[in-house]
């Protein structure tokens, strides 16, 4: 069977439903992937990821896993799947986002990127070749190529220079990936990353170049990093008009529920973001009726469920008043509940999107739900 099967495309948009086949299981798209940066989705048990959230794939981060626990431990364990006890697919970022986010701790050159560890100052040097080797050792089903995540505010000259460096690094990634083998007896897949900032001509150039490489899937990077939302949507349209129809498209690091639906409408299949868990730990949840700050006094004596008209918990009907109490009492359970709720909501949302794509009414459903999602309750 092929790695990706396109099952249906919405008649009024570019929205798609499909399946990705990995050796650790099938991923039904569109899909949201919880972020498990250092071998854990923060505050979430794996039983909840499997049962309540129904996550089909989770992420790990090459930079962070290299620092802790380190590739020696991961290889000795038999890879990240066995180390953390997760039997479904895993995708690994390459460290390219840290090239963007840790500018004060890194120096970039043609050969690669020198980092000073944000933990202990230890010196690290990332090259396309050793990043591929590290992702082989981690054992992800889907590996990302090493790139520079270009800032959304970069001028044209820098964006072009950055894109071209990413392409040179990609050539080296592919050479290393194609000359090595998986270490744990299952297949791994390499996704190149389309960069080009907010400049259509650069995005077109990058998409065409990567399309011609004919890899298993493609990522769209360098968005939701400082540019206006509308620019992000424009760049997605530019790129997806070029990327092949029969390969999955992954929009990296995005975003809000409405960002995700807008991107699905424009032909994106895969998403990840720390927002569900990070916002949950800060007292904010996303619901079918809108966005709620659970620290607000208005919920103090509200004994309705967190989201009575949308997703809810399988095991317990937590009330708004109770969760607000937990947050103000600084009880860990409150943050866990909100993180669990948000991830459950995100997976519910992309699952609903998939069902409406298959039913042929995605565009109508998306337009009807969007105003409520954006409300501040």
Secondary structure, 3 states (H helix, E strand, C coil): CCCEEEEEECCCCCCEEEEEEECCEEEEECEEEEECCCCCCCCCCHHHHHHCCCCCEEEEEHHHHHHCCCHHHHHHHCCHHHHHCCCCEEEEECCHHHHHHCHHHEEECCCCEEEECCCCCCEEEECHHHHHHHHHHHCCCEEECCCCCCCCCCCHHHHHHHHHHHHHHHHHHHHHHHCCCCCCCCCCEEEEEECCCCCHHHHHHHHHHHHCCCCCEEEECCCCCCCCHHHHHHHHHHHHCCCCCCCEEEECCECCHHHHHHHHHCCCCEEECCHHHHHHHCCEEEECCEEEECCCHHHCCCCCECCCCCCCCCCCCCEHHHHHHHHHCCCHHHHHHHHHHHHHHHHHHHHHHHHHHHHCCHHHHHHHHHHHHHCEC
